[in-house]
């Protein structure tokens, strides 16, 4: 699709972005909100600023790889299917 995609389609939330500061999230009535990763059973796996930063970085990486001719139209923050294990100390 050439052109700018339609935005403002969410019923209860708002996503905005700035090229220098990344994503910002709010409710439809202007209250602060945050991005979350939710599994197929509805459990919040991770949320907050780190998720928003990772989403932003993945989007930027896709665009940059495409523009420099790498042909990468998919960017993952970890290999698909890899289960990250946290090290407990």
GITAGI-V620726 format. One line per field, one symbol per residue. ss: DSSP state (2 for helix, 1 for strand, 0 for the rest). phi: phi as a letter, one per 30 degrees, with the letter a starting at -180 (. if undefined). burial: I if it has 24 or more other ideal C-beta (glycine too) atoms within 12 Angstrom, else O. Layout:
ss=???
phi=???
burial=???
//
This chain:
ss=00000000000011111100011111100001000111000001111022222222222222222220000000000000000000000
phi=.cjcddbicddcbbcbbbdcbidbbaddcjddbbdbcbddcidddaajddddddddddddddddddddididcbbcdaeeidcdcddcb
burial=OOOOOOOOOOOOOOIOOOOOOOIOIOOOOOOOIOIOOOOOOOOOOOOOOOIIOIIIOOOOOOOOOOOOOOOOOOOOOOOOOOOOOOOOO
//
